Amino acid sequence: MITRPMQDEYIAYYGRYIDLVPDGDLVQLLAAHIQETTKQYSALTKEQEEHRYAPGKWSVKEVLGHLIDTERIMSYRLLRFARADETGLAGYDDEAYVAQGSFSSRSVSDLLEEYQAVRLATIALLKGLPEESWMRKGTANNSVISVRALAFIIAGHELHHRSILVERYGV
């Protein structure tokens, strides 16, 4: 089982995501998220899919696109560091990614299909990692981070945005 990362394995910013992850089997939690997130998005009306809680904020579909993009990026970082790649990785601008993602032109069912594929790939990656790789670290966006911290960030980032969907979007 993947144990919770220590605070020296990530910068403070990511603590807000890691702290949201409950104790237990992380891989099982990520698998359970597939059903929970799919259920949350599948229940939306067309109006809710395009809803923005304030001007300039992402639509509900754009939030899902952001989850997909971010998981891909974090999983890529995780893979590189797990394989002991010491090359520093650049950061990314999530606002720019959403702006170029054309998520509003896609159906929720299409986005959910992509989300599920990305999540299943992440789970397969995590299941195949050797024990010694979990504590490896690398540098992304000029900050040192561990493999296991990245795995927890993926889970916590999704929980963070699902909570925002309920609190600010009412879905």
N, CA, C and O of each residue as an XYZ file, in Angstrom:
684
protein
N       0.845     -1.191      0.000
C       0.000      0.000      0.000
C       0.886      1.248      0.000
O       1.924      1.294      0.659
N       0.455      2.236     -0.743
C       1.176      3.504     -0.855
C       0.889      4.324      0.396
O      -0.268      4.613      0.705
N       1.937      4.696      1.109
C       1.745      5.475      2.331
C       1.762      6.965      2.031
O       2.341      7.418      1.043
N       1.117      7.704      2.903
C       0.986      9.157      2.759
C       2.376      9.802      2.744
O       3.241      9.441      3.543
N       2.586     10.763      1.828
C       3.894     11.427      1.773
C       4.113     12.341      2.975
O       3.167     12.862      3.566
N       5.373     12.516      3.312
C       5.752     13.438      4.379
C       5.794     14.851      3.784
O       5.902     15.017      2.569
N       5.709     15.856      4.644
C       5.655     17.244      4.167
C       6.911     17.682      3.431
O       6.867     18.638      2.656
N       8.023     17.006      3.656
C       9.251     17.384      2.951
C       9.336     16.781      1.542
O      10.353     16.929      0.863
N       8.278     16.109      1.110
C       8.248     15.491     -0.216
C       7.498     16.348     -1.242
O       7.368     15.948     -2.399
N       7.016     17.496     -0.840
C       6.257     18.366     -1.738
C       6.240     19.774     -1.169
O       6.499     19.979      0.017
N       5.934     20.738     -2.018
C       5.830     22.119     -1.536
C       4.468     22.313     -0.867
O       3.517     21.582     -1.139
N       4.398     23.301      0.002
C       3.192     23.540      0.816
C       1.925     23.672     -0.034
O       0.856     23.233      0.392
N       2.023     24.260     -1.207
C       0.857     24.445     -2.083
C       0.091     23.140     -2.282
O      -1.140     23.140     -2.272
N       0.802     22.035     -2.461
C       0.153     20.755     -2.728
C      -0.449     20.106     -1.488
O      -1.202     19.139     -1.599
N      -0.128     20.624     -0.324
C      -0.705     20.080      0.902
C      -2.219     20.151      0.913
O      -2.871     19.286      1.497
N      -2.786     21.157      0.283
C      -4.245     21.297      0.250
C      -4.907     20.146     -0.489
O      -6.052     19.805     -0.193
N      -4.219     19.547     -1.434
C      -4.756     18.386     -2.142
C      -4.473     17.100     -1.371
O      -5.363     16.269     -1.185
N      -3.244     16.945     -0.931
C      -2.845     15.734     -0.214
C      -3.670     15.553      1.052
O      -4.048     14.432      1.389
N      -3.953     16.647      1.755
C      -4.734     16.578      2.992
C      -6.166     16.097      2.767
O      -6.798     15.609      3.704
N      -6.684     16.221      1.568
C      -8.051     15.784      1.262
C      -8.167     14.274      1.077
O      -9.268     13.725      1.133
N      -7.052     13.608      0.860
C      -7.069     12.176      0.563
C      -7.230     11.391      1.862
O      -6.405     11.510      2.767
N      -8.291     10.590      1.955
C      -8.488      9.802      3.176
C      -7.468      8.671      3.275
O      -6.869      8.262      2.281
N      -7.290      8.183      4.481
C      -6.413      7.039      4.688
C      -7.007      5.823      3.991
O      -8.220      5.724      3.810
N      -6.149      4.917      3.612
C      -6.599      3.696      2.954
C      -5.792      3.424      1.709
O      -4.744      4.031      1.485
N      -6.278      2.522      0.916
C      -5.600      2.098     -0.300
C      -5.811      3.149     -1.391
O      -6.932      3.339     -1.863
N      -4.751      3.820     -1.785
C      -4.847      4.912     -2.754
C      -5.326      4.411     -4.118
O      -6.135      5.075     -4.767
N      -4.847      3.272     -4.553
C      -5.260      2.748     -5.852
C      -6.756      2.435     -5.851
O      -7.448      2.716     -6.829
N      -7.252      1.860     -4.770
C      -8.691      1.595     -4.674
C      -9.483      2.894     -4.668
O     -10.557      2.974     -5.266
N      -8.962      3.900     -4.002
C      -9.628      5.208     -3.969
C      -9.696      5.804     -5.375
O     -10.742      6.309     -5.784
N      -8.600      5.747     -6.107
C      -8.590      6.275     -7.473
C      -9.577      5.516     -8.352
O     -10.239      6.113     -9.202
N      -9.677      4.221     -8.155
C     -10.645      3.423     -8.916
C     -12.074      3.814     -8.542
O     -12.936      3.912     -9.416
N     -12.330      4.035     -7.267
C     -13.669      4.435     -6.820
C     -14.047      5.808     -7.380
O     -15.218      6.070     -7.655
N     -13.058      6.674     -7.548
C     -13.326      8.006     -8.105
C     -13.926      7.921     -9.496
O     -14.708      8.786     -9.889
N     -13.568      6.890    -10.243
C     -14.102      6.759    -11.606
C     -15.627      6.737    -11.551
O     -16.290      7.477    -12.278
N     -16.173      5.899    -10.699
C     -17.634      5.795    -10.592
C     -18.238      7.068    -10.023
O     -19.266      7.539    -10.510
N     -17.609      7.629     -8.997
C     -18.162      8.812     -8.334
C     -18.168     10.037     -9.254
O     -19.164     10.756     -9.336
N     -17.060     10.264     -9.936
C     -16.973     11.411    -10.841
C     -17.882     11.214    -12.046
O     -18.541     12.153    -12.492
N     -17.916     10.008    -12.565
C     -18.805      9.716    -13.695
C     -20.259      9.946    -13.304
O     -21.030     10.511    -14.079
N     -20.634      9.515    -12.116
C     -22.009      9.719    -11.640
C     -22.315     11.207    -11.497
O     -23.387     11.662    -11.895
N     -21.381     11.965    -10.931
C     -21.597     13.401    -10.735
C     -21.795     14.110    -12.070
O     -22.696     14.938    -12.203
N     -20.975     13.798    -13.042
C     -21.070     14.464    -14.341
C     -22.214     13.940    -15.193
O     -22.806     14.703    -15.958
N     -22.535     12.681    -15.083
C     -23.605     12.095    -15.897
C     -24.980     12.630    -15.530
O     -25.906     12.576    -16.339
N     -25.114     13.140    -14.328
C     -26.401     13.649    -13.856
C     -26.666     15.090    -14.289
O     -27.733     15.628    -13.991
N     -25.732     15.720    -14.978
C     -25.864     17.127    -15.339
C     -26.840     17.351    -16.483
O     -26.964     16.530    -17.392
N     -27.524     18.477    -16.416
C     -28.321     18.933    -17.557
C     -27.381     19.694    -18.493
O     -26.265     20.044    -18.108
N     -27.835     19.946    -19.718
C     -27.025     20.713    -20.676
C     -26.694     22.104    -20.114
O     -25.587     22.609    -20.302
N     -27.648     22.705    -19.434
C     -27.432     24.026    -18.838
C     -26.351     23.962    -17.755
O     -25.491     24.839    -17.679
N     -26.398     22.927    -16.924
C     -25.397     22.769    -15.866
C     -24.002     22.534    -16.430
O     -23.019     23.008    -15.860
N     -23.900     21.815    -17.532
C     -22.604     21.518    -18.140
C     -21.845     22.792    -18.528
O     -20.617     22.839    -18.459
N     -22.586     23.810    -18.931
C     -21.969     25.066    -19.387
C     -21.930     26.136    -18.293
O     -21.413     27.231    -18.513
N     -22.473     25.820    -17.122
C     -22.560     26.806    -16.033
C     -21.180     27.251    -15.552
O     -20.255     26.449    -15.418
N     -21.075     28.545    -15.298
C     -19.900     29.160    -14.670
C     -20.421     29.885    -13.441
O     -21.400     30.625    -13.534
N     -19.802     29.693    -12.316
C     -20.336     30.316    -11.097
C     -20.023     31.800    -11.005
O     -20.580     32.507    -10.164
N     -19.136     32.270    -11.865
C     -18.820     33.701    -11.926
C     -18.187     33.990    -13.289
O     -17.645     33.085    -13.924
N     -18.253     35.245    -13.741
C     -17.610     35.589    -15.013
C     -16.113     35.260    -14.971
O     -15.432     35.525    -13.980
N     -15.624     34.685    -16.055
C     -14.206     34.351    -16.136
C     -13.824     33.025    -15.511
O     -12.677     32.595    -15.634
N     -14.760     32.365    -14.842
C     -14.480     31.056    -14.250
C     -14.777     29.962    -15.273
O     -15.514     30.177    -16.235
N     -14.199     28.803    -15.051
C     -14.394     27.694    -15.974
C     -15.813     27.165    -15.909
O     -16.470     27.223    -14.870
N     -16.273     26.648    -17.041
C     -17.553     25.939    -17.046
C     -17.358     24.580    -16.386
O     -16.227     24.144    -16.171
N     -18.447     23.923    -16.072
C     -18.384     22.598    -15.458
C     -17.636     21.633    -16.381
O     -16.831     20.829    -15.911
N     -17.894     21.705    -17.681
C     -17.165     20.842    -18.627
C     -15.677     21.190    -18.652
O     -14.837     20.300    -18.782
N     -15.352     22.449    -18.532
C     -13.941     22.842    -18.510
C     -13.237     22.342    -17.256
O     -12.047     22.032    -17.295
N     -13.960     22.262    -16.151
C     -13.377     21.689    -14.933
C     -12.996     20.233    -15.188
O     -11.918     19.793    -14.788
N     -13.871     19.492    -15.848
C     -13.566     18.096    -16.171
C     -12.362     18.013    -17.105
O     -11.490     17.166    -16.914
N     -12.304     18.867    -18.094
C     -11.143     18.899    -18.977
C      -9.867     19.208    -18.217
O      -8.821     18.617    -18.486
N      -9.948     20.127    -17.274
C      -8.801     20.467    -16.427
C      -8.357     19.253    -15.609
O      -7.159     19.006    -15.477
N      -9.294     18.507    -15.066
C      -8.939     17.293    -14.316
C      -8.180     16.310    -15.204
O      -7.185     15.721    -14.781
N      -8.646     16.139    -16.416
C      -8.007     15.217    -17.353
C      -6.580     15.677    -17.658
O      -5.633     14.899    -17.543
N      -6.435     16.936    -18.042
C      -5.111     17.458    -18.383
C      -4.144     17.365    -17.204
O      -2.999     16.940    -17.359
N      -4.612     17.763    -16.039
C      -3.742     17.769    -14.864
C      -3.324     16.353    -14.487
O      -2.166     16.129    -14.132
N      -4.239     15.401    -14.556
C      -3.860     14.025    -14.232
C      -2.823     13.510    -15.219
O      -1.880     12.825    -14.822
N      -2.980     13.826    -16.484
C      -1.982     13.403    -17.482
C      -0.605     13.976    -17.140
O       0.400     13.265    -17.172
N      -0.576     15.240    -16.820
C       0.698     15.901    -16.525
C       1.314     15.337    -15.251
O       2.510     15.047    -15.223
N       0.523     15.179    -14.206
C       1.051     14.644    -12.951
C       1.497     13.190    -13.112
O       2.494     12.780    -12.517
N       0.776     12.421    -13.900
C       1.167     11.033    -14.148
C       2.463     10.957    -14.948
O       3.300     10.086    -14.708
N       2.622     11.862    -15.886
C       3.865     11.922    -16.656
C       5.040     12.245    -15.736
O       6.092     11.609    -15.812
N       4.856     13.223    -14.879
C       5.903     13.558    -13.913
C       6.217     12.350    -13.033
O       7.380     12.019    -12.798
N       5.171     11.707    -12.559
C       5.313     10.536    -11.700
C       6.125      9.449    -12.413
O       7.039      8.874    -11.823
N       5.800      9.170    -13.662
C       6.524      8.169    -14.441
C       7.995      8.537    -14.572
O       8.871      7.706    -14.333
N       8.264      9.770    -14.946
C       9.660     10.196    -15.127
C      10.452     10.026    -13.843
O      11.566      9.502    -13.864
N       9.889     10.464    -12.726
C      10.618     10.397    -11.464
C      10.721      8.959    -10.953
O      11.737      8.585    -10.367
N       9.699      8.165    -11.164
C       9.735      6.759    -10.758
C      10.835      6.003    -11.503
O      11.410      5.053    -10.972
N      11.120      6.426    -12.721
C      12.164      5.791    -13.524
C      13.539      6.426    -13.286
O      14.487      6.193    -14.035
N      13.619      7.231    -12.227
C      14.872      7.874    -11.800
C      15.403      8.876    -12.828
O      16.610      9.096    -12.923
N      14.512      9.468    -13.578
C      14.888     10.518    -14.529
C      15.093     11.795    -13.726
O      14.166     12.280    -13.077
N      16.282     12.330    -13.769
C      16.611     13.505    -12.969
C      16.477     14.818    -13.744
O      16.842     15.879    -13.237
N      15.963     14.749    -14.950
C      15.759     15.958    -15.742
C      14.656     16.803    -15.120
O      13.562     16.308    -14.851
N      14.945     18.059    -14.896
C      13.925     18.959    -14.373
C      12.814     19.163    -15.396
O      13.076     19.294    -16.592
N      11.593     19.187    -14.924
C      10.430     19.342    -15.804
C       9.819     20.727    -15.631
O       9.786     21.274    -14.529
N       9.344     21.271    -16.719
C       8.723     22.595    -16.698
C       7.357     22.540    -16.034
O       6.741     21.479    -15.932
N       6.902     23.677    -15.593
C       5.540     23.799    -15.091
C       4.583     23.942    -16.271
O       4.989     23.834    -17.428
N       3.326     24.182    -15.972
C       2.350     24.409    -17.034
C       1.310     25.394    -16.517
O       1.090     25.518    -15.312
N       0.685     26.081    -17.444
C      -0.321     27.077    -17.121
C      -1.697     26.456    -17.344
O      -2.147     26.327    -18.483
N      -2.355     26.075    -16.268
C      -3.650     25.395    -16.404
C      -4.695     26.281    -17.084
O      -5.560     25.766    -17.793
N      -4.638     27.573    -16.888
C      -5.579     28.480    -17.557
C      -5.403     28.403    -19.075
O      -6.384     28.345    -19.816
N      -4.151     28.405    -19.531
C      -3.874     28.320    -20.961
C      -4.307     26.972    -21.523
O      -4.813     26.902    -22.643
N      -4.114     25.913    -20.763
C      -4.530     24.589    -21.227
C      -6.045     24.529    -21.398
O      -6.540     24.009    -22.398
N      -6.775     25.057    -20.427
C      -8.236     25.046    -20.536
C      -8.676     25.911    -21.718
O      -9.577     25.530    -22.464
N      -8.054     27.056    -21.887
C      -8.420     27.940    -22.993
C      -8.226     27.265    -24.348
O      -8.977     27.538    -25.284
N      -7.242     26.399    -24.463
C      -6.953     25.716    -25.721
C      -7.588     24.331    -25.814
O      -7.464     23.660    -26.839
N      -8.255     23.906    -24.768
C      -8.783     22.545    -24.716
C     -10.069     22.295    -25.473
O     -10.415     21.142    -25.728
N     -10.783     23.338    -25.838
C     -12.066     23.214    -26.554
C     -13.038     22.260    -25.858
O     -13.799     21.549    -26.515
N     -13.007     22.250    -24.543
C     -13.847     21.321    -23.784
C     -15.335     21.619    -23.950
O     -16.158     20.705    -23.907
N     -15.681     22.878    -24.136
C     -17.095     23.233    -24.287
C     -17.701     22.691    -25.575
O     -18.919     22.543    -25.675
N     -16.864     22.396    -26.552
C     -17.378     21.869    -27.816
C     -17.574     20.352    -27.779
O     -18.071     19.763    -28.740
N     -17.188     19.732    -26.683
C     -17.288     18.274    -26.564
C     -18.444     17.900    -25.645
O     -18.869     18.694    -24.806
N     -18.939     16.701    -25.811
C     -20.009     16.233    -24.927
C     -19.412     15.746    -23.615
O     -18.248     15.349    -23.554
N     -20.221     15.785    -22.578
C     -19.772     15.269    -21.290
C     -19.438     13.786    -21.398
O     -18.472     13.327    -20.789
N     -20.215     13.038    -22.158
C     -19.937     11.605    -22.290
C     -18.581     11.377    -22.957
O     -17.863     10.450    -22.582
N     -18.221     12.198    -23.930
C     -16.911     12.091    -24.564
C     -15.795     12.432    -23.575
O     -14.787     11.729    -23.499
N     -15.982     13.504    -22.828
C     -14.988     13.887    -21.819
C     -14.859     12.812    -20.741
O     -13.753     12.517    -20.287
N     -15.975     12.232    -20.334
C     -15.921     11.168    -19.326
C     -15.191      9.933    -19.848
O     -14.476      9.267    -19.099
N     -15.368      9.635    -21.110
C     -14.648      8.506    -21.702
C     -13.135      8.749    -21.637
O     -12.364      7.848    -21.307
N     -12.731      9.965    -21.952
C     -11.310     10.312    -21.878
C     -10.823     10.287    -20.430
O      -9.754      9.750    -20.143
N     -11.600     10.864    -19.525
C     -11.257     10.846    -18.100
C     -11.034      9.413    -17.616
O     -10.043      9.127    -16.945
N     -11.951      8.523    -17.958
C     -11.850      7.129    -17.519
C     -10.606      6.463    -18.089
O      -9.935      5.705    -17.388
N     -10.290      6.735    -19.345
C      -9.092      6.157    -19.966
C      -7.821      6.650    -19.272
O      -6.910      5.869    -18.999
N      -7.773      7.950    -18.992
C      -6.611      8.518    -18.307
C      -6.484      7.920    -16.911
O      -5.386      7.559    -16.486
N      -7.596      7.815    -16.199
C      -7.553      7.273    -14.836
C      -7.107      5.811    -14.834
O      -6.288      5.408    -14.008
N      -7.644      5.026    -15.753
C      -7.240      3.619    -15.815
C      -5.750      3.493    -16.138
O      -5.080      2.597    -15.623
N      -5.229      4.377    -16.981
C      -3.798      4.375    -17.275
C      -2.985      4.745    -16.034
O      -1.934      4.158    -15.780
N      -3.469      5.711    -15.269
C      -2.788      6.094    -14.030
C      -2.760      4.922    -13.055
O      -1.721      4.630    -12.462
N      -3.880      4.262    -12.891
C      -3.968      3.121    -11.972
C      -3.016      2.017    -12.417
O      -2.315      1.438    -11.587
N      -2.981      1.718    -13.709
C      -2.076      0.685    -14.215
C      -0.618      1.064    -13.938
O       0.185      0.216    -13.548
N      -0.284      2.335    -14.141
C       1.064      2.811    -13.853
C       1.411      2.600    -12.383
O       2.471      2.064    -12.062
N       0.525      3.019    -11.498
C       0.781      2.899    -10.065
C       0.932      1.435     -9.636
O       1.809      1.107     -8.837
N       0.088      0.573    -10.160
C       0.157     -0.847     -9.805
C       1.468     -1.492    -10.241
O       1.936     -2.442     -9.615
N       2.055     -0.976    -11.307
C       3.271     -1.575    -11.832
C       4.564     -1.010    -11.287
O       5.643     -1.461    -11.669
N       4.477     -0.028    -10.396
C       5.704      0.571     -9.881
C       6.366     -0.318     -8.833
O       5.692     -0.831     -7.940
N       7.670     -0.502     -8.936
C       8.372     -1.243     -7.884
C       8.426     -0.421     -6.594
O       8.411      0.809     -6.628
N       8.485     -1.099     -5.496
C       8.460     -0.459     -4.169
C       9.502      0.657     -4.034
O       9.223      1.705     -3.452
N      10.690      0.428     -4.569
C      11.770      1.402     -4.378
C      11.537      2.721     -5.118
O      12.207      3.714     -4.835
N      10.608      2.738     -6.046
C      10.391      3.967     -6.818
C       9.530      5.000     -6.092
O       9.588      6.185     -6.422
N       8.746      4.582     -5.126
C       7.799      5.489     -4.481
C       8.454      6.668     -3.771
O       7.862      7.744     -3.681
N       9.659      6.477     -3.271
C      10.334      7.544     -2.533
C      11.236      8.398     -3.420
O      11.820      9.376     -2.953
N      11.350      8.037     -4.682
C      12.181      8.838     -5.579
C      11.569     10.229     -5.743
O      10.359     10.429     -5.644
N      12.465     11.168     -5.996
C      12.030     12.555     -6.172
C      12.569     13.112     -7.479
O      13.542     12.612     -8.043
N      11.921     14.137     -7.930
C      12.365     14.868     -9.097
C      11.964     16.315     -8.953
O      11.356     16.711     -7.959
N      12.309     17.098     -9.949
C      11.998     18.519     -9.918
C      11.025     18.851    -11.041
O      11.276     18.556    -12.210
N       9.931     19.459    -10.673
C       8.935     19.937    -11.632
C       8.550     21.349    -11.236
O       8.275     21.621    -10.067
N       8.530     22.235    -12.197
C       8.184     23.630    -11.941
C       9.073     24.215    -10.839
O       8.614     24.972     -9.984
N      10.350     23.846    -10.882
C      11.371     24.331     -9.939
C      11.138     23.901     -8.501
O      11.662     24.531     -7.582
N      10.360     22.840     -8.283
C      10.104     22.338     -6.939
C      10.335     20.833     -6.893
O       9.959     20.103     -7.810
N      10.957     20.385     -5.815
C      11.206     18.957     -5.637
C       9.930     18.288     -5.135
O       9.231     18.812     -4.268
N       9.644     17.116     -5.703
C       8.434     16.385     -5.339
C       8.692     14.889     -5.481
O       9.454     14.460     -6.347
N       8.047     14.101     -4.621
C       8.234     12.648     -4.663
C       7.160     11.985     -5.523
O       6.113     12.563     -5.814
N       7.465     10.758     -5.913
C       6.526      9.958     -6.692
C       5.237      9.765     -5.909
O       4.149      9.951     -6.453
N       5.347      9.392     -4.636
C       4.114      9.139     -3.886
C       3.331     10.430     -3.637
O       2.104     10.390     -3.557
N       4.006     11.562     -3.515
C       3.283     12.826     -3.378
C       2.477     13.101     -4.647
O       1.335     13.554     -4.567
N       3.050     12.835     -5.798
C       2.327     13.036     -7.052
C       1.085     12.159     -7.128
O       0.039     12.604     -7.600
N       1.193     10.920     -6.671
C       0.027     10.023     -6.674
C      -1.074     10.573     -5.776
O      -2.250     10.533     -6.139
N      -0.707     11.077     -4.625
C      -1.697     11.652     -3.713
C      -2.273     12.955     -4.259
O      -3.450     13.247     -4.049
N      -1.462     13.733     -4.951
C      -1.946     14.977     -5.547
C      -3.008     14.681     -6.592
O      -4.009     15.393     -6.668
N      -2.812     13.653     -7.391
C      -3.806     13.282     -8.399
C      -5.156     13.026     -7.731
O      -6.183     13.534     -8.179
N      -5.148     12.240     -6.664
C      -6.397     11.926     -5.959
C      -6.990     13.168     -5.293
O      -8.187     13.427     -5.414
N      -6.169     13.921     -4.603
C      -6.661     15.092     -3.882
C      -7.117     16.211     -4.793
O      -8.070     16.921     -4.470
N      -6.460     16.381     -5.919
C      -6.855     17.405     -6.881
C      -8.269     17.134     -7.388
O      -9.075     18.053     -7.530
N      -8.555     15.881     -7.656
C      -9.908     15.533     -8.106
C     -10.932     15.796     -7.009
O     -11.998     16.352     -7.271
N     -10.611     15.396     -5.782
C     -11.533     15.642     -4.665
C     -11.770     17.132     -4.470
O     -12.895     17.555     -4.202
N     -10.730     17.917     -4.603
C     -10.836     19.374     -4.480
C     -11.843     19.934     -5.490
O     -12.729     20.709     -5.132
N     -11.695     19.534     -6.744
C     -12.584     20.079     -7.775
C     -13.995     19.510     -7.691
O     -14.953     20.208     -8.023
N     -14.146     18.276     -7.261
C     -15.501     17.744     -7.076
C     -16.216     18.507     -5.971
O     -17.420     18.749     -6.058
N     -15.493     18.879     -4.949
C     -16.069     19.670     -3.863
C     -16.471     21.061     -4.362
O     -17.536     21.564     -4.003
N     -15.633     21.674     -5.178
C     -15.963     22.983     -5.743
C     -17.212     22.896     -6.612
O     -18.035     23.810     -6.613
N     -17.353     21.804     -7.347
C     -18.557     21.640     -8.176
C     -19.821     21.682     -7.327
O     -20.834     22.246     -7.741
N     -19.763     21.093     -6.155
C     -20.926     21.086     -5.261
C     -21.095     22.467     -4.633
O     -22.191     23.028     -4.654
N     -20.019     23.017     -4.076
C     -20.101     24.264     -3.316
C     -20.392     25.490     -4.184
O     -21.220     26.324     -3.816
N     -19.724     25.605     -5.321
C     -19.825     26.833     -6.121
C     -20.696     26.695     -7.362
O     -21.260     27.679     -7.839
N     -20.806     25.482     -7.882
C     -21.589     25.276     -9.090
C     -22.950     24.666     -8.793
O     -23.846     24.696     -9.637
N     -23.104     24.116     -7.601
C     -24.392     23.508     -7.234
C     -24.707     22.220     -7.958
O     -25.874     21.882     -8.152
N     -23.674     21.496     -8.361
C     -23.907     20.216     -9.073
C     -23.262     19.038     -8.342
O     -23.359     17.899     -8.799
